[in-house]
Amino acid sequence: MREGDWTEARLYDKLDDERVQCYLCAHRCRIGEGKRGICSVRENRGGTLYTLVYGRTVSQHVDPVEKKPLCHFYPGTRAYSIATVGCNFHCQWCQNANISQMPRETGLIVGESASPEQIVAAAKRSGCRSIAYTYTEPTIFFEYAYDTAKLAHEEGLANIYVTNGFMTEAMLEAFDPYLDAANVDLKAFRDETYRQYVGAQLQPVLDSLKKMKELGIWVEVTTLVVPNVNDDEKELRDAARFVAQELGPETPWHVSRFFPGHQMRHVSPTPVATLRRALEIGKEEGLRYIFVGNIPGEANTECHACGELLIRRAGYRILASHVAPGQVCPNCGTPVAGVGLALE
């Protein structure tokens, strides 16, 4: 439903006294008339919930899919990446706070007009294999992403969420026919850290990760390792163990280096030794594919059975790919987990 420049939201219930309850994300905001939810881009007008960002992109870029980061989903291809303003988190270390926090901090909704049809056409012109909903939290522009993703599938393009994972099961089930892959930020493995630093809770993120795997969405997990916040070895081990045991040892885990930013400019970058230790912890917990991000060098994929080099990378570039047809190791024939890894 459209009314002027407004688009009625999905995934909400009407309550009494012109109030509404949104169940798009796990905040499940109850919103009074004339008010917005925590994301600041969904507004109750006269007892109807509207999304304020439909068709309003604040960013459109062509990125390597490895930048999302996804290392086992059509490696070497490009993703047409879009975002709107807004987020349902307020991470103290956010690298895109100027756009993610704009509606909350200023009330402003900005962006250039771009219909789903225009986004899909631009992705095809750019030679992209997929469309990524990224930079801010894609859950908060669900209606726009959904309509775009549906058209993308009709045109043979895949769809990727780069997300904090704080959506509801209802949202995932609604998007499931069109969502092919997701990189989920597992920002910590302590609920108190989520509450203190991002304004949310841990459990809904864990629930979303398990639901994505259940639905057959290709999932990779990223943990930004922040000094004195989530870099304790026990916490890193707990996170790695959850990924290995609840999502499966084939699930790639990206451990990324923190750099000062937003409200944490006083914190030093993550020591490289901490990231190397996280990599070893992941291996000890049985994870097969672990990647260290935000540092120079190669992030290679190796066969977990025999150690054969399968995909060699430098930064976001694929230098060589040796995955055999059938998506197996050419040396020992062990299957390699992922989507579109072999050049058939």
N, C-alpha and C positions, 0 to 999 in steps of 0.2 A: 504494500500500500504506500502511495506517495502523496504528500500534501505539500505543495510548493517545493521547497528544497529539503523537506523533512522526509525521512523514510522510517516507517514503523519498524520497530525492532522485532525480533523473534525471541523465543525462549523467555517469556515472562508471563506472569499471571496478574490479572486485575483484582485488586482488593477493594475494601470499602473506603469511603471518604476520599475517593480519587487517588488512592495510593496504589502502587504496583510493587510486585516482587520479581526481580530479575533472577533467573537461574542459568545465565550464560556462564558465569564463572563461580568459583567456590566461595566468593564473598556473599553471594545470594542477597544482594542489597535490597532492602525495603526502602522505596523512594517515594517521598511525598510529592504532591503536586508542585510543579515549578522547580524541583530539585534534580540533581544529577547523582549518579552512583559514584562509587569510589574511583572508577576509571575516568570520570568526568567527561565522557563522550556519549553517555546514554541518559536522556533527560525525560522526565515525566511531564507531559503537557496535557492537562485536562483529563488525567487518568489513562492516558495512552503513552507507552514508552517509545521513544524515538531514538534512533542512532543519528548522531550529528556528523559522522565522518563518512557516510556512504558516498563513494565516488570522489573522494577528496584525498588525493595522494600528496604526501609531504616528501616522498622520496621514490624515485624510479631509477634503478641501476641494473646493469648487466654484470653479474658476478660469476666467478668460477664456483661450481657447486661445493668445492672443497672449502670455500670461505664461510659456509653456513654454520659450522663445518659439518659436511657429510663426506666421509671418505669411502663409503661402500654403497653409494647410491649414484649410479651412472657417473663414475669418476671421469674427469676430463671434460665434462660437458659444462654448459653455462646455464645459469638460473636467472630469469628475469625477476628482480627483487623489488617489492613494493612495500610501502608502509603508510599509515596515517598517524596523526598525532594521538597521544594518549597511552596509558598503561594502567593495569590494575595493581601493580607493585610500585613502590618508590625506593628502589635499591640505592643504598648510599654510595655505591661505586659505579652507578650507571654511566656507560660511555656515550649514551644517546639522550641524556637528560634534557637537552634543549628541545627535543621533540616529544619524548615520552612524558615529560612532566609539564609541558606547556599548558594543557587544559586545566590541570589541577592548580598550578601556580598563578596563572594569569586569567583563566576562564576563556582564553582564545581558542577557536577552532580554525585552523588555517589549512591550506592545501590547494593544489591545482586540480581542476576538474578532469576526471578520466573515468570513463565508463568501463565496465567489465569487458565489453567488446573491444574497446580501444587498448586495454591492457593485453588481452590475448593477441590481438593483431600486432602490437609492438613486440611481444615476446617471439612471435613467429618471424617477424622481419629481422630480428636480432639473431636468429639461428639458435635460440635457446631450447633446451630439452625439457625445461620445467619452469614453473613460476613459484617463487618463494615469497611467503608472507612473513616479514622479518623486520629487523631494526627496532621496532617497538613491539608490543605484544599483539599478535594477530587475533587472539581471541576477542579483543575488544572491538575489532572491526569485522566480526563474524559474518554479518549479512553481505557485506561487500566482498569478502574473501570467498564466501560460499558461491555467490553468483558467478564470480570470476572463475573459480575452480571448476564449476560445472561446465562452463563454456570451454575451459582449457582441455578437459577430458574429451570433449567432442572434437577438438582439434588435434588430439594425440599428444598433448602436453601433460606432464606429471605435475603434482602439486606438493609443496613442502611447507610445513610449519616450522618456524624457528621460535620456540615458545618457552615460557616459564612453567608450563604444565598445570596452571592453576584454573583449568576449565572444569566444567561439570561432565559427568558421564553422558547426560542428555546432549550436550554440545558435541561430544565426540561421536556419539551414535548418529546425530544428524549429519555431521560432516563426513562420516566414514566412507560413503560411496566415492568420494572425490579426493580424499586425503591419502597420499601415497607414502610419504615419509615425514619424519619429524626429528629435529634435534631439540632435545629438552634440556634446559638448564636445571641441573640439580645443584642448587646454590649452596647447600650445606646439608648435613645429615643430623642436625639438631633443631628441634622445633623452636627453641628459644632464640636461635640465630635468625630463623625466618621472621619471628615476631619482632626482634629488635632491629634488624637491618633492612628488611624488605616489606614489612607490614602484612605478613600473611602467615600461613601455617604449612608445615612440612607434609602432613599426611595426604591432603588432596593431590599434591604433586606425585607422591608415590602411587596413589590410586590411579591417576591419569596414565602414568607410565605403564602400569600393569594392564590397564584397559586398552591402550594403544597396541600392546603386544597381542592381546586377546583378539583384537580386530584385524590383525594382520598388517598393520602399518609398520613400515621399516623404521626402526628407532635407533638413534644414536644419542648418547648422553654426554653433556659437557659439565664439568665442574671447574669454575674459576677459583683457583686456590688463592685465598686472600690471607696474608700474614696475620697471625693472632686472631683470626676469625673462624676459619674452617680448615686450618692446615695441621691440626693435631693428627698424629699418625693413627690413633684409634678411630677418629672420625673418618679419615680417608679410607681406612680399612672397612669400616661399617658401610660406607657408600659403595665401595667396590664389591663387597659381599652381596649387597642388595642387588646390584646390577647383574652380577654373575648368577645368583640363585633365583631371583624373582623374574628377571627379564631374559636370562640365558647367557652363557659364557660367550656366545657369538656376538653379543651386543657391543659395538665399539664404544669405548669410554675415552673422552677427550679431557685431559687435565691441562688447563690453560693458565698462563702467567698473568697475574694482576699487574696493572700499571695505575699509578695514582690518577684520580679523577673525581669529579663531582664533589661529594661531601667527604671524600677520603683522600684528599691531596697530600695529607700529612703522612700517609702510610707508604712505606718503601715498596718497590716492586718485589714480587715473589722471588726468593733465591732459586736459581736453577737447580740446585741440589735438592730442594724440596720437591720440585716437579719430578726429578729423576727418582726420588724415593717413592713418590706416588705411583709412578710407572711400575716400579718393582712390587709395590703392594698389590697393584692390580693383577700382575702376573701371579703372585702368590695366592691370590683369591680365585685364580682360574680363568681370568679374562683372556681372550685370545687376541683381541685387537685393541691396543692402547696407543693413543697419540698424544704427544706433548705439543701444546699450542702456544702461539705468541712468542716463540723463540726461533732464531735462525736455524736452518739446517733441514734435514730430511725427515719426513714423517712417512715411513714406509709401511707397506702391508707385507707381512711374511706369513708363510704357511705355519699354522700352529702345530702341525704334526711333524714336519721335517725341517722347518726353518728356511725353506726356499724363498728367495726374494720374489714377490708376486707383483707388487706395484711400487715403483720408485718415484718419490716426489721430492721437489725442491720448492718449499713454500706451498703455493697453491697450484703449481704446475706438475703435470705428469711427465716424468722423464722417460719412463719405460713401463710397459704393462705386459706381464707374462701369464696372466690367468688364461687357462686353456678353455676351449669350447666345452660347454656343459658346466662352466663356472667351477673348475676344479684346478688343483695344483698340477702343473705339468710334470713335476718330478715324482710325486707319490700318488696322485689321483684323489687326494682328500678334497671334499667339497669346500668351497670358500663362500662364507655367508655374505649376502648382500644382494643388490639389484643392479643388473646391467654391468657387471664387472668384466665379462669376457667380450672381446671383439670377435663376434661370431663370423 
